[in-house]
Amino acid sequence: MPLELLIDAFAQGILLGGFYAAVSLGLAIAFGMLDVPHVAHPTVLVLGAYGTYLASQFGMDPLLAGLMLMPLFFILGVGLYRFYHVTFERRGSDQGLRGITFFFGFAFVIEVLLILLFGVDQRLVQAPYIGKSLAIGDDLRLPWRMIAALVVALAMVGALHVFFARSFAGRAIKAVAQDEVALQLIGADPVKVKRLAFGLATAAAAMAGALLIVVGPVDPQLGRLYIGRTFCVVVLAGMGSVWGTLVAGLILGIAESVVLGSGSTTWTPAVAFGLLLVALALRPAGLFGRGARA
């Protein structure tokens, strides 16, 4: 690959990686910290994208719309976890398989509802930073929509890091998957902590859904394309690592961009699954996971 194409691939990959990190943060909380098999996470992203689309019809900026949707999605997440806990998690050893079935069913219901309401046609939004690029030199052009995605991803990661590091609720969320008994000894209810965390994960998905429709058109079935990518990022990062999610997203984005730039377009969708298999084989705890530090 010529040097100019390699530089372009790395630059585009960094932007793409920031986007992948943003769409994976909610799953990093739900699956990485709570051990909840939230396979419906990509569908929640699409739901956030359609919520952003509706708000944009009234002239609202897509990123602002995503921010406004976060409280509503937080409430949705709290209610969804409450139902999951009462129906599955509290019942014992088969909660993993039953939980996966529940979240697959939830994803299917949301997908069908979106098809009924909006049809199968793609939807998109308009904003001043969509469709324009930042020119660097003669050959390198960086889309402003992807720059916006990277900036939002950095802001989300930074905000979550501060929350988890400096607040009692954040530290409780990080501790709940490791030692519920110790958490109870300091006066925290593990179920309430998980409910808060799942609400936070769903709120993050609302903002990421806004980025989803900023980056490109969406349709009700788009979430299926992100199941492998989001789980790859979370596993590669290490269960429960927020900054690791950003690093893993950058690795995936750069890898996909380099493969695409080399002309191997048919291999691009397989990059995420390839990285996932390598991560599971060589470093099951991930780059920054709990077990990686042991």
N, C-alpha and C positions, 0 to 999 in steps of 0.2 A: 504494500500500500504506500503511495507517495506521502511524503511528510506533510504536505498541505492537507490531504484528506485525513491523515491521522490526527492532526491538530484539531480539525473540524469535528471529527468523530468524538474526541475527548471533550471538547467544549459542549457539543450537543448532548453527550452522555452525562455530563455533570448536571445540566439542566433537567434532563429526563430523570436522572437519579433523585434529584430533589423532589420531583413530582411523585416518584415511586415511594419515597419516604413519607410524604404527606398522606398518600392514600393507604399506607400501611400502619400509621400510628395508632389508629383505633383498634386494629387487630393486635398490635403489640401490647396494648393494655388488656383487652378482653381475653386473648389467648395466652399471651406471654406472661402476664402477671396474675391472672385469675384462673388460668387453666380451663376456660370456658371454650368449647369447640365451636366458635362463632363462624361457621362457614357461610352464614348469610351476610357477612360484612361487606363483600363487594356489591351485593344487592342494595344494602343500605346506602352505599356510596351513590348508586344510580338514583335512589330515591331522593337523596340530597341534591343531585344534579337536576332532577325534574322540579324540585321545590325552588331551586335557583332560577330555572327557566320560567316558572310561573311568576316569580317576583320580578324578573327582568321585563315581563310584558307590561309592567306598570312603570318602567323607566328606571328601575333600581340597578345599580352596578352589581355585577355577578358576585364579586368578592364581598361586598357589603351584604348582599342577600345571604351568602353563606354564613356570615357572622350573625345575622338576624335569625337564621334558622337554628343556630346552636342550642338556645334554650328549649325550643320545641323538641329537638332530637334528644336532648338530655332527659326530658320527661318520658319520651318514647323508650329510651334505653332503660330507665329505672323501672318502668312498667314491664318491659320485656324480660328483664332479669328477675323481677319478682315472680312472674309466671313460670319462668324456667326453673327457679329455685324450688318453688312449691310443688311443681309437677314432676321434676326430674332430679335435681341435685340433692334434695333432701331424702331421696328414696334409696340411696346406696350405691352398690358396686357397679351397676350397669349404666350409670349416668352418662358415661362417655358416648356409648353407642346410641343411647336414647336421645341424648342431647344433640348429636350430629343429625339424627333423623328429624328432630324438632326444628333445628335451624334450617335444614334443607327445605322442610315444608314451609317455614316462614318465608324463605327466599322465593319459593315457587309462588306463593300467594301474592307477594308484593309484585313479582314480575307479571303475573296475570292481570292484576289490578292496573298496573301501568299500561299494559297493552289495551285493556278495555277503555281506559280513560284517554290515552294519547295515541293509540294505534302503534303500528310497528315502524313508522317513518322516523327518521332521525330528527332530533331537535338541536338547535344551537342558539347561542346568545351573541349579542353585539356589545363591544366595549372599545374604548379608544386604544387599548393595548392589544387587541385581537386583530391579526392580519398585518401587523407591522413588525419590522425587525430592526435590531441595532446592528449597524454596519461597523465592523472592526477591520480596517485595512480594505484590501480589494476583494478578498475571498471569503472572509468569515462573517456570517450574518446570524445573529442570535434572535429568535422570535421573542418579542416582548411578553407574549402569553406564557412562555416557558420561564422567562426570567421572573415573572410574577409568581409562578408556581414555586420556584426555588426560594424566593424571598418569604413567601407565606410558610413554606415548609420549615425554614430556619426559625421563623417567629414561633411556630407551633412547638417545635422541638425545644427552643429556649424557654418558652412559657411552661411547658410540661416539666422540664428539668427543674426549674425554680419551684414549681408546685410540689413535686415529689421530694425535693431536697430540704425545703424550708418550712413546710406546713405539717401539722400533726396528721391531717387527713391524708396527705401525700405519702408520708412515711408509713402510715397504717396500710395504705393500698399496696405498697411495695412489700410489706411484711405479711400480708394476709395469706398469700400462696405458700409462704415458707413455714409459718408457725402460728396457726390459729389460736392454739392454747395460750401462747405467750401474749398474743394480742388481747385475748379476753382478760388476762391478768392485769393489764394496764387500763382496763375499763372500756375497751372498744368492742362493739358488736361486729363480728366478722361478716354477717349477712348484710348489715347496713353499709359496711365498708365496701363490700363487693357491689352492692346496689349503686353506691355513689360512683365507683370506678367504671361500672358498665355504662352508666349514664354519661360519664366523661368520655368514654370510648365512642359512644354513639354521637355525641356532640362533635367530637373531632371528625367523625365520618361526614357530618353535615358540611363542614368547611372543606374537607377533601372532595366532597361531591361537587361543590362549587368549582373547584379547580378542574374537576373532571370535564365539566361542560365548557370551561374556559379553554382548556387544551384542545378539545375537539368535539364534534357532534356526538350526541348520545342516543341510544335506543334502549328499550326495556331489557334487552338481553345482553347488554354490554358488560354487566358484572361477571359473566362467565369467563371473560378474557383476563380478569384480574385475580381469579382465585389462586392460580399458580404463582403469579408474581407477588401478591401480598404475603402469602405463606412463605415463599422463598425469602423475602426480605426479613420477616420476623424470625425465622429459623436461623438464617445466616447471621443476623444481628446477635442472637442469643435471647432466650426468653426473658422478657421484662426490661430490656435495655433500650432507653429512648434515644440516646446518642448513637448507639449501635444500629438502630433503625435507619438513621440518616446515613451512616457509613455504608451499611448494606445496600440501601437504595442507590447510593452513588456507584457502588461496585456493579450492581445489576444494570443500571443505566448506561454506564460506560461500556460494559461487556456487550450489551445489545447494540449500542451505537457502533462499536467497532466491527461487530459481525455484520451489521447492515451496511456499513461503509465499505466493507471488503467485497460486497456484491453477493453475499450468501443470504439473501432475503428469506429463503425457505427455512433456514436454521434459526432465524431470530426468535420465533415463538418457543423454541426448545431451550433457549439460553437459561431461562428461569428454572426450569426443571433440572437442567444439567447442573447448575449451581447448587440447587437444593440437594441433589443426590451426593454431590461432592462434599457439601457441608455436613450432611448426615453421616457420611462415611469417615471423614477425616476429623471433624470437630463437632460432635453431636450437640455440645453445649453452646455452639455458636461462637462468634468472635468475642462478644462481651457478656455472655450469659453467666448465670449464677455459678454453674459448674466450671466455667472457664477460668475463674479466679481461684478455684480450690487448689 
